[in-house]
């Protein structure tokens, strides 16, 4: 399971890279839908601030 932390700058790079379409904009930053996430890790490689981590 992956989560997006407070370092997110809402650039959208993670959402664009997600093959499952599991990432969308939340109130303040992007969020990962745990029901849709396939745990591929593509989002981690594209995040410029390192805000995404495995939990």
N, C-alpha and C positions, 0 to 999 in steps of 0.2 A: 504494500500500500504506500502511495506517495502523497505528500502534502506540500502545500505552498505556504511558506512562512512570510513573516513581516518584511523581509527584504525585497519582496515583489514590487516592481515599479510599474506594473500594469502595461507592459510593452506589447503583450500578445504573442510573443515568440513561441511560448509553450503551447498555446491553443492552436497555432498554425501547424505545429509539428506533431500533434497528437493524432495518430491514425484511427483512434476509437471515437474521437469527438467528445472526449470526457472532460475537457477543460473549458470553462466559461467564466465570464466576468462576474464577480460577486459585488458586494457593496463597496469594498475598498480595494480589492485585489482579485486576481484570478483564483478560481477554486477548482479542485479535481473531484468529479463525481465518483465516489468509491464504487458505485454500482456499475458504472460504465468503464472504469479504468481496467486495462488488460495488463498492467504492470510491465510494460515493455521498456520503460526508462527513456524513451525518446525525448521527453520534456526536460529531463535533467541535462542532457547534452546541449540543449538550445537556450537554456536560461542564462542570460548575461550576468545576473547577480548571484547565482547559486542559491536561489531562494527555495528550490525544490529539493526535498530530502525523502528518503525512505523511512517509513515509521514502523 
